[in-house]
Structures are given as C-alpha cells and as structure tokens.
Amino acid sequence: MHKKRFTLLSSLVILLVLLGGIGTVFAVNFYPIIIDGQVSDIEGVTENGITTVPLRKLAESLGCKVDFIDKKIIITTNKDSVKEGLRITALAENNNEEHKDLNKEFGFAVYIENGEDKIIFDTAKAGEFLSNAEKLNIDLGEANAVVLSHAHYDHCGGLLRYFDTFGAEGKTLYVKNSFFDYSDSKYYHDTVGQKLDFTDGTPGYFYVGIDFNEKDLEERNVMIEYLDTDSVRIGKNIILYGNFTPSNDPKMVVKEGDQYYIDAFEEEVALAIDTNKGLVIVSGCSHNGILNIVNTIEEKTGKKVYAVIGGFHLLDASEEKIQDTIDRFKELGIEKIGLSHCTGPKATQMFLEQMPNETFIFETGSVFEIE
C-alpha cells in the first residue's frame, strides 16, 4: 500500500521568500499569510532570514491541486478553470420508492461525475451500490477516487467488495488521518430499544464500526491519502473538508476498555464541488452537524452555497434545531436541498413544508445534475 501522510512539517517546508538581507542569528519569527486581503490560517516561519510555509496548504488556498507522485511534487494551477457539468447519482440509500428496480440499502453511497473527476462517496452497508450501478449503466471501474465520510458500517460496508471487484489501480482512497483511530470501537447507545437497522429493538450498546483495517487495504494495494489539514483538493473543482467542530451526540459513543465516551467524529469529512451555480456540498451523515459543516465551508470559501445533499442527521433532533437549520439555509439562499439517509421524517416534513421549491428526496436511483 502506498501511503501519503501529509503533515504540515513534512509535506512542505519549501523556501519561498528570503526576507531582506541578513537576519538576526538564530531569530525565529512567525508571520500571518494574507490572501486576497483575508488573513488565512497559514503562517510563515522565518529563521535566520529564511522563510518557509506549508507548501500544500498555501497552494490549495490559492486554488491549486498538489500531488505527490514518483517522489515529485506536482502543482496544477486552477486559474481560468472552466466549471464542469456535475452529475450526482444515489447508488444506495435507505429508500427506493421511485426506483423499485434498484435495491435499497441502509446507508449512503453516491457517484459524483464532474468532468474527468469521478468519485465514489461512501459505500453504504454491504455493497448493493455495485449492482445498482450496473443497472444504471455506470462503470464504477472508471472512478479515480473513493471518499469515506466517517467510520460507520453503513457508509463503509461495501468498500472491500468494490476493490475486490474493480481493483485498486488508478484509484485513491481519501479518509481523515484519524479515520482508523476508533473505527473498531464505535457504538450506538440505544436507551429505549428503538428498532433501527443497527439495533434489535432492545436497549443497550450496539456496534456500528467498520469490518476492515489498514492491513486489509494494504493487501489490496490500495493507495490511501490521509487528510490532516482542514481541506485538500481532490479534483479540478472538488475539495474535501474536515476538522469540523466535534460532535456531542450522547447516543454515538466509542468504547475504551469498559468505558463509553461520546464520539467526537474527528474523522468526519464532507465534499464541496465548485460549479457555475455555486458550491454543491455533499455530506454522508453530518454527525458534526449539517449546519456546522455548511457554515464552515461557506466561511472558508466565501462562495455561495447552491445545493446541499446527503444525510443531515436530524433523526433525533429537536424541532428547534431543525428550524434553526431551515432558517439558516433560507438565509444562505440555498436553492437545492437533497434529503437522504439519516435526515429523519420530522426534519424531512418541515423542509418540504417550508422550502418546497428547494427540497427533494434523494433516494436510491435519484440523480442531481448541473449542466
């Protein structure tokens, strides 16, 4: 397995600027980097007159794509880039009311086509997305990237089946660098015995982690890229975001020894595709909060959010929290809202009632397109 672990100290430290002559011997100074008038979260470090900055982080803040291939750093600029058409197909989701010829499956899996970039985002519970793709005449062998939004079985369950079917050559798996930290110790705490996919109707703790590890991927020669910054460009107009404010859902926990602790979901990531109409955000389950995810991406980019698609994790949310979400979506002027998976019936009803022209159900077989 070829691993790319990009840390802000190991992937960069490239000489960019010599600041004015001879500096004070052994002096170390830190300078904020301002891009287009905005103070970024990047710092330049000057020592003995030599300034270094995180190459990857700076390049991607300027809209470039950075690849590490064959011991070379390849930077592709994105200036004058023409926005590509976008097509997002739901390959597996909890429901299939309008697509009875396809197999529904608890979880979430979509196929994103954006110019030459073809990305599988999540793989649902057990691999039904493979047969559904075949029925839809989608060749998943053409995918050049796979993204796992977080380490729950209903978003990662079909991953090994995918690589066993199509192989790993020419494909990169993107996950947060903390993805495997608690991937085998994630539980759902069901206090009342609510009958859900991952419970048997009795109270208790139920395992909801994944069924593979890094060794399983290594055996299949899977190239993994671990995101350890706030964002990384994974396509011409596609950026993967992480490091959201941690979750505080008491039902979602991790087990350490005999103790259970609230799962912060530090590994959760979401995608943003830049289109002619604005950003299209895709989120798998939004454990960190769909508002948190949308607000974070909107603030970091300063761009209009045109559409939000995925599971909003409002299944157990209060009506007040759902209303806050709807109000913020209205404030942002979001024009398309695709509800999936863990959004919940109450939230779905409220969105459909209050934003009927913007809201649609994104179920197995649904297609979202921008030309």
C-alpha positions as CSV (number, residue, x, y, z in Angstrom):
1,M,0.0,0.0,0.0
2,H,1.3,3.4,-0.9
3,K,0.5,5.8,1.9
4,K,0.6,9.6,1.6
5,R,0.8,11.1,5.0
6,F,1.0,14.8,4.6
7,T,1.9,16.7,7.7
8,L,2.4,20.5,7.8
9,L,6.0,19.9,8.5
10,S,6.9,17.0,6.3
11,S,5.0,17.9,3.1
12,L,6.2,21.4,2.8
13,V,9.0,23.4,4.3
14,I,9.8,24.8,0.9
15,L,11.9,28.0,0.6
16,L,9.5,30.7,-0.7
17,V,11.0,34.1,0.4
18,L,14.3,35.5,1.6
19,L,13.4,38.4,3.8
20,G,15.7,41.3,3.4
21,G,19.3,40.5,3.9
22,I,20.9,39.0,7.0
23,G,18.5,38.4,9.9
24,T,19.3,38.1,13.5
25,V,21.3,34.9,14.1
26,F,19.0,32.2,15.5
27,A,16.0,34.5,15.4
28,V,12.7,32.8,14.7
29,N,9.6,34.9,13.7
30,F,6.1,34.0,12.7
31,Y,4.1,35.9,10.1
32,P,0.5,35.5,9.1
33,I,-0.2,34.9,5.4
34,I,-2.8,37.2,3.9
35,I,-4.5,36.0,0.7
36,D,-6.7,38.5,-1.3
37,G,-7.0,40.7,1.7
38,Q,-8.1,37.9,4.0
39,V,-6.0,36.6,6.9
40,S,-5.6,32.9,6.4
41,D,-4.8,30.2,9.0
42,I,-1.3,29.7,7.4
43,E,1.8,31.1,9.0
44,G,5.2,31.7,7.5
45,V,8.2,30.9,9.8
46,T,11.4,32.9,9.4
47,E,14.6,31.6,10.8
48,N,17.9,33.2,10.1
49,G,16.4,35.2,7.2
50,I,14.8,32.1,5.5
51,T,11.0,31.9,5.4
52,T,9.2,28.6,5.0
53,V,5.5,28.0,4.7
54,P,3.3,24.8,4.3
55,L,3.5,24.3,0.6
56,R,0.4,22.2,0.2
57,K,-1.8,24.3,2.3
58,L,-0.7,27.5,0.6
59,A,-1.0,26.1,-2.9
60,E,-4.5,24.8,-2.2
61,S,-5.6,28.1,-0.7
62,L,-4.6,29.7,-4.0
63,G,-6.8,27.2,-5.9
64,C,-4.1,24.8,-7.0
65,K,-4.1,21.0,-6.8
66,V,-1.0,19.3,-5.2
67,D,0.0,15.8,-6.0
68,F,3.0,13.7,-4.7
69,I,3.8,11.3,-7.5
70,D,7.0,9.4,-8.1
71,K,8.9,11.4,-5.5
72,K,7.9,14.6,-7.2
73,I,5.6,17.5,-6.1
74,I,3.2,18.3,-8.9
75,I,1.3,21.6,-8.7
76,T,-1.6,22.2,-11.1
77,T,-3.0,25.7,-11.2
78,N,-6.7,26.2,-11.3
79,K,-6.8,29.7,-12.8
80,D,-9.1,30.3,-15.7
81,S,-10.6,26.9,-15.0
82,V,-14.0,26.3,-16.6
83,K,-16.5,24.8,-14.3
84,E,-17.5,21.4,-15.4
85,G,-21.0,19.9,-15.5
86,L,-22.0,17.9,-12.4
87,R,-24.0,14.7,-12.0
88,I,-24.5,13.0,-8.7
89,T,-26.3,9.6,-8.6
90,A,-27.5,8.0,-5.4
91,L,-26.3,4.4,-5.8
92,A,-27.6,3.2,-2.4
93,E,-29.8,4.8,0.3
94,N,-32.5,3.7,2.8
95,N,-35.3,4.1,0.3
96,N,-36.2,3.3,-3.3
97,E,-39.9,4.4,-3.6
98,E,-39.4,5.9,-7.0
99,H,-36.9,3.3,-8.2
100,K,-38.3,-0.1,-7.4
101,D,-36.0,-1.8,-9.9
102,L,-33.0,-0.9,-7.7
103,N,-32.1,-2.3,-4.3
104,K,-32.4,-0.1,-1.3
105,E,-29.9,-0.5,1.5
106,F,-29.5,1.3,4.8
107,G,-26.7,3.8,4.5
108,F,-25.4,6.2,1.8
109,A,-23.4,5.8,-1.4
110,V,-23.2,8.2,-4.3
111,Y,-21.3,8.5,-7.5
112,I,-20.0,12.0,-8.4
113,E,-19.1,12.9,-12.1
114,N,-17.5,16.2,-12.6
115,G,-15.6,16.4,-15.8
116,E,-12.7,13.9,-15.7
117,D,-13.2,13.5,-11.9
118,K,-15.3,10.5,-11.0
119,I,-15.7,9.9,-7.2
120,I,-17.4,7.3,-5.1
121,F,-18.6,9.0,-1.9
122,D,-19.3,6.3,0.7
123,T,-20.2,2.7,0.0
124,A,-23.4,2.1,2.1
125,K,-23.9,-1.1,4.2
126,A,-22.9,-4.1,2.2
127,G,-22.3,-3.4,-1.5
128,E,-25.7,-3.1,-3.1
129,F,-24.3,0.1,-4.8
130,L,-22.3,-2.2,-7.1
131,S,-25.3,-3.9,-8.6
132,N,-27.3,-0.7,-8.7
133,A,-24.6,1.0,-10.6
134,E,-24.6,-1.8,-13.1
135,K,-28.3,-1.5,-13.6
136,L,-27.8,2.2,-14.2
137,N,-25.1,1.6,-16.7
138,I,-22.5,3.3,-14.5
139,D,-19.0,1.8,-14.8
140,L,-17.5,2.2,-11.3
141,G,-14.2,1.0,-12.6
142,E,-13.8,4.5,-14.1
143,A,-13.7,6.1,-10.6
144,N,-10.4,7.7,-9.8
145,A,-11.2,8.4,-6.1
146,V,-13.2,6.9,-3.2
147,V,-14.1,9.0,-0.2
148,L,-15.3,7.6,3.2
149,S,-17.1,10.3,5.2
150,H,-16.7,8.6,8.5
151,A,-16.0,5.1,10.0
152,H,-19.6,3.7,10.3
153,Y,-20.6,0.4,8.8
154,D,-23.5,1.9,6.8
155,H,-21.1,4.2,4.9
156,C,-18.1,1.9,4.5
157,G,-19.6,-1.6,4.3
158,G,-19.2,-2.0,0.5
159,L,-15.6,-0.8,0.3
160,L,-13.7,-4.1,0.2
161,R,-16.3,-5.5,-2.3
162,Y,-15.6,-2.5,-4.5
163,F,-11.8,-3.0,-4.6
164,D,-12.2,-6.8,-4.9
165,T,-14.4,-6.2,-8.0
166,F,-12.5,-3.4,-9.7
167,G,-9.0,-3.4,-8.2
168,A,-7.1,-0.5,-6.8
169,E,-5.0,0.6,-9.7
170,G,-5.6,4.3,-10.6
171,K,-7.8,4.9,-7.6
172,T,-7.1,6.8,-4.4
173,L,-8.9,6.3,-1.1
174,Y,-9.4,9.6,0.8
175,V,-10.0,9.5,4.6
176,K,-9.3,11.7,7.5
177,N,-6.0,10.9,9.3
178,S,-8.0,9.9,12.4
179,F,-10.2,7.5,10.4
180,F,-8.8,4.3,11.9
181,D,-8.3,5.6,15.5
182,Y,-11.7,4.4,16.7
183,S,-13.0,2.6,13.6
184,D,-13.3,-0.7,15.5
185,S,-14.8,0.7,18.7
186,K,-17.8,2.8,17.6
187,Y,-21.2,2.1,19.2
188,Y,-24.7,3.3,19.2
189,H,-26.3,3.7,22.6
190,D,-30.0,2.8,22.4
191,T,-31.5,3.7,25.7
192,V,-35.1,2.8,24.9
193,G,-34.9,-0.1,22.4
194,Q,-35.9,1.9,19.3
195,K,-36.0,-0.5,16.4
196,L,-33.4,0.7,13.9
197,D,-31.1,-1.0,11.4
198,F,-28.3,-1.3,13.9
199,T,-30.4,-2.4,16.9
200,D,-32.5,-5.5,17.7
201,G,-35.2,-3.5,19.5
202,T,-33.7,-3.8,23.0
203,P,-31.8,-1.2,25.0
204,G,-28.0,-1.3,25.1
205,Y,-24.9,-0.6,23.1
206,F,-24.7,-1.8,19.5
207,Y,-21.5,-1.9,17.4
208,V,-21.6,0.4,14.4
209,G,-18.0,0.4,13.4
210,I,-16.4,-1.0,10.2
211,D,-15.2,-4.5,9.3
212,F,-11.8,-3.8,7.8
213,N,-8.5,-2.2,8.8
214,E,-5.4,-0.8,7.1
215,K,-3.9,-4.2,6.6
216,D,-6.9,-5.3,4.6
217,L,-6.4,-2.3,2.3
218,E,-2.7,-2.9,2.1
219,E,-3.3,-6.5,0.9
220,R,-5.3,-5.0,-1.9
221,N,-2.6,-2.4,-2.8
222,V,-5.0,0.5,-2.1
223,M,-3.4,3.9,-2.1
224,I,-4.6,5.9,0.8
225,E,-4.4,9.7,1.2
226,Y,-4.9,10.8,4.7
227,L,-6.3,14.3,5.2
228,D,-4.6,16.0,8.1
229,T,-5.4,19.6,7.3
230,D,-8.7,21.5,7.1
231,S,-9.0,20.7,3.4
232,V,-7.5,19.1,0.4
233,R,-8.3,19.4,-3.3
234,I,-9.1,16.0,-4.8
235,G,-10.4,17.1,-8.2
236,K,-10.2,20.1,-10.5
237,N,-13.2,21.7,-8.8
238,I,-13.6,19.4,-5.8
239,I,-12.3,20.0,-2.3
240,L,-12.6,17.7,0.7
241,Y,-13.1,19.3,4.1
242,G,-12.5,18.1,7.6
243,N,-11.7,19.4,11.1
244,F,-15.2,20.4,11.9
245,T,-16.4,21.3,15.4
246,P,-16.7,17.9,17.2
247,S,-20.0,16.1,17.7
248,N,-21.6,15.9,21.1
249,D,-24.4,13.3,20.4
250,P,-24.7,11.1,23.6
251,K,-26.1,8.3,21.5
252,M,-22.9,8.0,19.4
253,V,-20.1,6.7,21.5
254,V,-16.7,5.0,21.4
255,K,-15.5,2.2,23.7
256,E,-12.2,2.3,25.5
257,G,-11.8,-0.6,27.8
258,D,-15.0,-1.0,29.7
259,Q,-16.0,2.7,29.4
260,Y,-18.0,4.5,26.7
261,Y,-17.3,8.1,25.7
262,I,-19.1,10.5,23.3
263,D,-17.7,10.1,19.8
264,A,-16.3,13.4,18.6
265,F,-16.3,12.1,15.0
266,E,-12.9,13.8,14.4
267,E,-12.7,11.7,11.2
268,E,-15.8,13.1,9.5
269,V,-15.3,14.8,6.1
270,A,-17.6,16.4,3.5
271,L,-17.1,17.4,-0.1
272,A,-17.7,20.7,-1.9
273,I,-17.9,20.9,-5.7
274,D,-17.5,24.3,-7.3
275,T,-20.0,24.7,-10.1
276,N,-21.3,27.5,-12.3
277,K,-24.2,28.0,-9.9
278,G,-22.2,27.9,-6.7
279,L,-21.0,25.2,-4.3
280,V,-22.6,21.8,-4.0
281,I,-21.9,20.3,-0.6
282,V,-22.2,16.5,-0.1
283,S,-22.3,15.1,3.4
284,G,-22.6,11.5,4.4
285,C,-24.2,11.6,7.8
286,S,-23.4,15.0,9.3
287,H,-22.6,13.8,12.8
288,N,-20.7,17.0,13.3
289,G,-23.9,18.9,12.4
290,I,-25.1,19.8,9.0
291,L,-25.2,23.5,9.9
292,N,-21.6,23.3,11.3
293,I,-20.5,21.7,8.0
294,V,-22.3,24.1,5.7
295,N,-21.3,27.2,7.8
296,T,-17.6,26.1,7.9
297,I,-17.3,25.5,4.2
298,E,-19.2,28.7,3.4
299,E,-17.0,30.8,5.7
300,K,-13.7,29.2,4.4
301,T,-14.6,29.7,0.7
302,G,-16.7,32.9,0.8
303,K,-18.7,31.3,-2.0
304,K,-22.4,30.9,-2.5
305,V,-23.7,27.5,-1.4
306,Y,-26.1,26.4,-4.2
307,A,-27.0,22.9,-3.0
308,V,-26.6,20.6,0.0
309,I,-27.1,16.9,-0.5
310,G,-26.9,13.9,1.9
311,G,-27.8,12.7,5.4
312,F,-28.4,15.6,7.8
313,H,-28.5,13.6,11.0
314,L,-31.6,15.3,12.3
315,L,-33.3,12.0,13.1
316,D,-33.5,12.7,16.9
317,A,-33.2,16.5,16.7
318,S,-35.5,18.9,18.4
319,E,-37.9,20.9,16.4
320,E,-36.0,24.0,17.4
321,K,-32.7,22.6,16.0
322,I,-34.4,21.6,12.8
323,Q,-36.0,25.1,12.5
324,D,-32.6,26.7,13.0
325,T,-31.2,24.6,10.2
326,I,-34.0,25.6,7.9
327,D,-33.7,29.3,8.8
328,R,-30.0,29.3,8.1
329,F,-30.5,27.6,4.7
330,K,-33.0,30.3,3.8
331,E,-30.6,33.0,5.0
332,L,-27.8,31.5,2.8
333,G,-30.2,31.3,-0.2
334,I,-29.6,27.6,-0.8
335,E,-31.6,26.6,-3.8
336,K,-31.4,22.8,-3.8
337,I,-31.7,20.6,-0.8
338,G,-31.4,16.8,-1.3
339,L,-32.5,14.9,1.8
340,S,-31.1,11.4,2.4
341,H,-30.5,8.6,4.9
342,C,-30.4,9.9,8.5
343,T,-32.3,13.2,7.9
344,G,-35.3,11.9,9.7
345,P,-39.1,12.1,9.0
346,K,-39.8,15.2,11.1
347,A,-37.0,17.2,9.5
348,T,-38.0,16.0,6.1
349,Q,-41.6,17.1,6.6
350,M,-40.5,20.5,7.9
351,F,-38.1,21.1,5.0
352,L,-40.8,20.1,2.5
353,E,-43.4,22.3,4.1
354,Q,-41.2,25.4,4.5
355,M,-38.9,25.1,1.4
356,P,-41.0,23.1,-1.0
357,N,-39.4,24.5,-4.2
358,E,-35.9,23.8,-3.0
359,T,-36.3,20.4,-1.2
360,F,-36.3,17.0,-2.8
361,I,-35.9,13.4,-1.6
362,F,-32.5,12.0,-2.7
363,E,-33.1,8.2,-2.6
364,T,-31.6,5.2,-4.3
365,G,-31.6,6.0,-8.0
366,S,-32.1,9.7,-7.7
367,V,-29.9,12.0,-9.9
368,F,-28.9,15.6,-9.3
369,E,-27.4,17.4,-12.3
370,I,-26.0,20.8,-13.2
371,E,-25.0,21.4,-16.8
